């Protein structure tokens, strides 16, 4: 029910995190890094009820920083490409107690943090100790030091805080508990039949629920290896594939299309590094792209449906021999899923209505926004705002 418990599934000497061409980090090494990081935070007065904002580029250090911080505080990954005014909004809304940035990264977030009186920790990579290994350099004196051991996170403590996109309104803050994210990791692990023999290639950004849950937490919950790249790069994808020999990857449709466009020139790489499956989520994947991906890679393409408020996955097409239906999001794959009318009553099969969800991975409610929460729940179910049809 907590991230620290989830990490116990990995065999001590097995690889947890890796990077193309880098030194791997074992599960025992990752668990030790969790303890070290939480002690560093506790010495600065930061514990399980505090918010730690992170503005870090993709890569193993971002993955490790998220895992370690979220194991004993509330991690709030932010897009490192935000402008100063965006950082000011998010850091203020989060009431962040600390901002983590890269040691050599020039970020407007640092000046914003100084303006808001938020301490800054510079992340110093230690790649020779294993992928993702790091230490913190704290700017200035920081908070008063103390020697007490960090408190263990409880299942209902907040592990992750993200904001909805806010395209038509103020972004809503979504706090996800340890219980929520671990339930989601289990759901995805079960859908994909992940095992310690799997190796996933991370190309999704790790400030997004898709990347954090499907690329990172789900495979770690299975004792799998997670290979972290610097972020999606269609020109490097096949060289990474040849170097790493992944068994799967998950991405959004635009990424799949860019990979597909270069697949014919990399047929030998594909043949020599067979994938068990390919996963797609975050928006609809055209049927033609599914067919062409499957033909190019000789592997099934699994389309899934998720949202931040559900800690990602809500429905998914199954792996073979289960029946996959291109053009659909599959069957419920974690939370309970219904299609209801405007009063919250279930509609018959074939009738259009709003998709609603409930379950262990679903948020308890929006934070600091009671009006949004009041309209987000109907008869105990969380409204997705999406229209759907059950066949």
C-alpha positions in Angstrom: 0.0 0.0 0.0 3.1 2.3 0.0 5.8 2.9 -2.5 8.5 1.6 -0.1 6.5 -1.6 0.3 6.1 -1.8 -3.5 9.9 -1.7 -4.0 10.3 -4.7 -1.8 9.0 -6.8 -4.8 12.4 -6.5 -6.5 15.2 -9.0 -5.9 18.1 -7.3 -4.2 20.7 -7.8 -6.9 18.3 -7.4 -9.8 18.4 -4.2 -11.9 15.8 -1.6 -11.0 17.0 1.4 -13.0 19.3 1.6 -15.9 20.1 4.0 -18.7 21.6 3.5 -22.2 25.3 2.9 -21.8 25.2 3.5 -18.0 25.9 1.6 -14.8 22.7 -0.2 -13.6 21.2 0.4 -10.1 20.0 -2.7 -8.3 16.8 -2.9 -6.2 18.9 -3.0 -3.1 20.7 0.2 -4.3 17.3 1.9 -5.0 16.0 1.0 -1.6 19.2 2.3 0.0 18.8 5.5 -2.0 15.2 5.9 -0.7 16.5 5.8 2.9 19.3 8.2 2.2 17.1 10.7 0.5 14.4 10.7 3.1 17.1 11.2 5.8 18.5 14.2 3.9 15.0 15.6 3.6 14.2 15.0 7.3 17.4 16.8 8.3 15.9 19.8 6.5 12.6 19.5 8.3 10.8 17.9 5.4 8.6 14.9 6.1 5.6 12.9 5.0 3.0 15.8 5.0 5.2 18.3 3.0 5.2 19.1 -0.7 8.4 18.8 -2.7 8.3 20.3 -6.1 10.6 18.9 -8.8 11.7 20.6 -12.0 14.0 18.0 -13.5 14.8 16.8 -17.0 13.9 13.2 -18.0 16.4 10.6 -17.2 17.3 8.1 -14.5 17.9 10.9 -11.9 14.4 12.2 -12.4 13.0 8.7 -12.0 15.0 8.0 -8.8 14.2 11.4 -7.4 10.5 10.9 -7.8 10.6 7.4 -6.3 12.7 8.4 -3.3 10.9 11.6 -2.5 7.4 10.1 -3.0 8.4 7.3 -0.6 8.2 9.7 2.3 6.8 13.1 1.2 4.4 14.4 -1.5 6.3 14.7 -4.8 5.1 17.3 -7.2 6.9 16.9 -10.6 6.7 20.0 -12.8 7.4 20.4 -16.5 11.0 21.8 -16.5 10.1 23.9 -19.5 7.6 26.1 -17.7 8.0 29.8 -17.8 8.6 31.9 -14.6 4.9 32.8 -14.3 3.9 29.2 -14.6 6.4 28.1 -11.9 5.0 30.9 -9.7 1.5 29.6 -10.0 2.3 26.0 -9.4 4.8 26.5 -6.5 2.3 28.8 -4.8 -0.7 26.5 -5.3 1.3 23.6 -4.0 2.6 25.5 -1.0 5.9 23.7 -1.7 8.4 23.4 1.1 11.3 22.6 -1.2 12.2 22.9 -4.9 14.5 20.3 -6.5 16.4 21.3 -9.7 19.4 20.0 -11.6 22.8 21.1 -10.4 23.8 22.6 -13.7 20.3 23.5 -14.9 19.5 27.2 -15.5 15.8 27.3 -14.6 13.5 30.3 -13.9 12.1 28.2 -11.1 15.1 29.0 -8.9 14.4 32.7 -9.0 10.7 32.1 -8.4 11.5 30.0 -5.4 13.8 32.7 -4.0 10.9 35.2 -4.5 8.5 32.9 -2.6 11.0 32.0 0.1 11.1 28.3 -0.9 14.5 26.5 -0.2 16.2 25.0 -3.3 18.0 21.6 -3.5 20.4 21.0 -6.4 20.4 17.4 -7.6 24.0 16.2 -8.1 24.1 13.0 -10.3 26.3 10.1 -9.1 26.1 7.8 -12.2 29.1 5.8 -11.1 27.0 4.5 -8.2 24.3 3.3 -10.5 21.7 4.8 -12.8 19.7 7.6 -11.1 22.0 7.8 -8.0 22.3 11.3 -6.7 22.9 13.6 -3.7 21.4 17.0 -2.8 23.3 20.3 -2.5 21.1 22.7 -0.5 21.4 26.4 -1.3 22.0 28.5 1.8 21.4 27.3 5.3 17.9 25.9 4.6 15.6 24.7 7.3 17.0 23.9 10.8 18.7 20.5 10.8 17.4 17.7 13.0 18.6 14.2 13.7 15.3 12.3 13.9 14.7 9.5 11.5 12.0 10.2 8.8 8.5 9.0 9.5 7.3 6.1 7.3 4.6 7.1 4.9 1.2 5.7 5.6 -1.2 4.4 2.9 -3.4 7.4 3.0 -0.6 10.0 2.9 -0.3 12.0 -0.3 2.5 10.5 -2.5 2.0 12.5 -5.7 0.5 15.9 -6.6 -0.3 16.8 -10.2 -2.5 19.4 -11.8 -5.0 18.9 -14.5 -4.3 20.6 -17.8 -6.6 23.6 -17.1 -7.1 24.4 -20.8 -10.5 26.0 -20.2 -10.3 26.8 -16.5 -7.8 27.2 -13.6 -5.8 23.9 -13.3 -7.2 21.7 -10.6 -4.8 20.1 -8.0 -5.0 16.3 -7.8 -3.5 14.7 -4.7 -2.9 11.0 -5.1 -2.2 8.9 -2.0 0.3 6.1 -1.6 -2.7 3.7 -1.8 -3.9 5.3 -5.0 -0.6 5.1 -6.9 0.3 1.6 -5.6 -3.2 0.3 -6.7 -2.7 1.8 -10.1 0.8 0.2 -10.4 -0.8 -3.2 -9.6 -3.5 -2.6 -12.1 -1.1 -1.8 -14.9 1.2 -4.6 -13.9 -1.6 -7.1 -14.1 -2.9 -5.9 -17.4 0.5 -6.1 -19.0 1.5 -9.3 -17.2 4.8 -7.7 -16.2 7.4 -9.9 -14.6 11.1 -9.6 -13.5 12.1 -10.7 -16.9 10.7 -7.6 -18.5 12.7 -4.5 -19.4 10.8 -1.3 -20.2 12.2 1.6 -22.2 11.0 5.0 -20.8 10.3 7.6 -23.5 7.4 9.3 -21.7 8.0 12.5 -19.7 8.1 11.8 -16.0 6.1 14.9 -15.0 3.0 13.2 -16.5 0.8 10.5 -14.9 1.3 8.2 -17.9 5.0 8.1 -17.6 5.1 8.0 -13.8 2.6 5.2 -13.4 3.0 3.0 -16.6 6.6 3.6 -17.4 8.0 3.6 -13.9 5.9 2.5 -10.9 4.1 -0.5 -12.6 7.3 -2.2 -13.8 9.0 -1.6 -10.4 6.1 -3.2 -8.7 6.8 -6.3 -10.8 10.5 -6.3 -10.0 11.2 -5.4 -13.7 14.0 -3.3 -15.1 13.2 0.3 -16.1 15.6 1.8 -18.6 15.4 5.6 -18.5 16.3 7.7 -21.6 16.7 11.5 -21.6 13.2 11.7 -23.2 11.6 10.9 -26.5 13.8 11.2 -29.5 12.7 9.5 -32.7 16.2 9.7 -34.1 17.7 7.8 -31.2 14.9 5.4 -30.5 16.2 2.5 -32.5 19.8 2.9 -31.3 18.4 2.7 -27.7 16.4 -0.3 -28.7 19.5 -2.0 -30.1 21.5 -1.1 -26.9 18.9 -1.9 -24.3 16.9 -4.8 -25.9 13.6 -3.8 -24.2 10.6 -6.1 -24.0 8.1 -3.2 -24.2 7.5 0.5 -24.2 4.5 2.8 -23.7 4.0 6.1 -25.5 1.4 8.5 -26.9 0.2 8.3 -30.5 2.4 11.1 -31.9 5.5 9.2 -30.6 4.3 5.9 -32.1 3.8 7.6 -35.4 7.3 9.1 -35.4 8.7 5.7 -34.5 6.7 4.0 -37.2 8.0 6.5 -39.8 11.5 5.2 -39.1 10.7 1.6 -38.7 11.4 0.4 -42.2 15.0 1.7 -42.1 15.5 -0.2 -38.8 14.0 -3.6 -39.7 17.2 -5.4 -38.5 17.1 -3.7 -35.1 13.4 -4.7 -34.7 14.2 -8.3 -35.8 17.1 -8.6 -33.4 15.2 -7.1 -30.4 11.7 -8.5 -30.4 9.2 -6.6 -28.2 6.6 -8.6 -26.3 4.0 -5.8 -26.8 3.6 -2.1 -27.4 1.3 0.1 -25.2 -0.4 3.3 -26.2 -2.4 5.7 -24.0 -3.3 9.4 -23.3 -5.2 9.9 -26.6 -6.7 7.7 -29.3 -4.4 5.7 -31.6 -5.8 5.5 -35.2 -6.6 2.0 -36.3 -4.3 2.3 -39.3 -1.4 3.1 -37.0 -2.2 0.1 -34.8 -2.2 -2.1 -37.8 1.1 -0.7 -39.2 2.8 -0.9 -35.8 1.8 -4.5 -35.4 3.0 -5.3 -38.9 6.3 -3.5 -38.4 7.2 -4.9 -34.9 5.4 -8.2 -35.0 4.0 -7.4 -31.6 0.5 -6.7 -30.3 -0.4 -3.0 -29.7 -2.4 -2.5 -26.4 -4.4 0.7 -26.3 -5.3 1.9 -22.8 -7.4 4.8 -21.3 -6.5 6.8 -18.3 -6.7 10.1 -16.5 -4.8 11.8 -13.7 -7.7 11.6 -11.2 -7.5 7.7 -11.5 -3.7 7.6 -11.1 -3.7 6.8 -14.8 -5.2 3.5 -16.1 -9.0 3.0 -16.1 -9.5 0.6 -19.1 -7.3 -1.3 -21.4 -7.4 -3.8 -24.3 -6.0 -7.1 -23.1 -2.9 -8.9 -24.3 -3.4 -12.0 -26.5 -5.1 -14.4 -26.2 -7.7 -11.9 -24.9 -9.8 -10.1 -27.5 -8.4 -6.7 -28.6 -10.8 -4.3 -30.3 -9.0 -1.6 -32.1 -10.9 1.7 -31.9 -12.0 1.0 -28.3 -10.3 1.5 -24.9 -11.0 -2.1 -24.0 -12.5 -3.3 -20.7 -12.2 -1.9 -17.2 -8.7 -2.5 -15.9 -8.6 -1.3 -12.3 -11.4 1.1 -11.2 -15.0 0.2 -11.8 -16.2 1.9 -15.0 -19.8 2.9 -15.8 -21.6 4.9 -18.5 -24.4 7.0 -17.0 -26.9 9.6 -17.9 -27.0 13.2 -16.6 -28.6 12.0 -13.3 -25.9 9.4 -12.7 -28.0 6.4 -13.7 -26.5 3.6 -15.8 -27.5 3.7 -19.4 -28.2 0.5 -21.5 -25.5 -1.2 -23.6 -25.1 0.7 -26.9 -26.3 4.0 -25.4 -24.1 7.1 -25.1 -23.4 8.7 -21.8 -20.7 10.0 -19.5 -17.9 7.7 -18.3 -17.7 7.6 -14.5 -15.3 5.7 -12.2 -14.6 4.6 -8.7 -12.0 2.4 -7.0 -8.9 2.2 -5.0 -6.7 4.1 -7.5 -9.2 7.0 -7.8 -8.4 10.3 -6.0 -10.3 11.3 -2.9 -11.1 14.7 -4.3 -9.6 17.9 -5.7 -7.6 19.9 -3.3 -8.4 23.5 -2.3 -11.3 23.5 -4.8 -14.5 22.4 -3.2 -16.6 23.7 -6.1 -14.7 21.6 -8.6 -15.0 18.5 -6.3 -18.7 19.0 -5.8 -19.3 18.9 -9.6 -16.8 16.1 -10.2 -18.7 13.4 -8.2 -22.1 12.0 -9.0 -23.7 9.4 -6.8 -20.3 8.4 -5.4 -18.7 8.1 -8.8 -16.0 10.4 -10.2 -17.0 12.0 -13.5 -14.4 11.8 -16.3 -16.1 14.4 -18.5 -15.7 11.9 -21.4 -18.6 10.5 -23.4 -18.6 6.7 -24.0 -20.6 3.7 -25.1 -20.4 0.2 -23.6 -20.9 -2.5 -26.2 
